[in-house]
Amino acid sequence: MSSDQVIDLLKQAYNDEMETVMNYQALSIVLDGIHAEEIKESLQQDVQEELGHAEQLGQRLKQLDSSPPGSEEFVAHQDTLQPPADTTDVASVIDGVLDAEEDAISTYRELVDAAEAANDPVSEDLAVTLLADEEAHRTEFCGFKKEYKGN
C-alpha cells in the first residue's frame, strides 16, 4: 500500500467523523420520550469525541502535507442515521448508530493495515487509538439495544 492510500483513508475517516457529528447532534436534539433521554445524553457526549477524532485526522493529514476535505468534497452516506419521522423511535436511532460505528470500525481497521504497509507508524497508531474509541461506542450502543428490547 502507498501513502496515497493512507491519505485517502484518512480523508474518508475525516468525512465520516464529520457526518457522524452532524447526525448525532441532530438526533440528540430531535429525540423525544422518556426512553430517549439516556440515548440523547450519550449522543451529546459522543459529538465532542467524534469532533475530536476529526481534529486528529485533520492534523495528521496536514502532517502528511495534505489537508482535510472541505464541504465540496463531502458526500453523505449515513442513511440509517437520519432523524426518524417518529421522534420517539429510539430503536431506529440505536440501529443507525450501530451502523455508523461498524462503518468507522471497518475504515479504521483498513487504515491500520494501509498505514502498516506504507511504513507509517504514526497514522497506524492514530488509527488504532480511534478504532478503540469506536469499538467502545459500539459496545455502549449494543448495551442500549439489549436494554431497549426489554421496553
Disulfide bonds with the S-S distance in Angstrom:
none
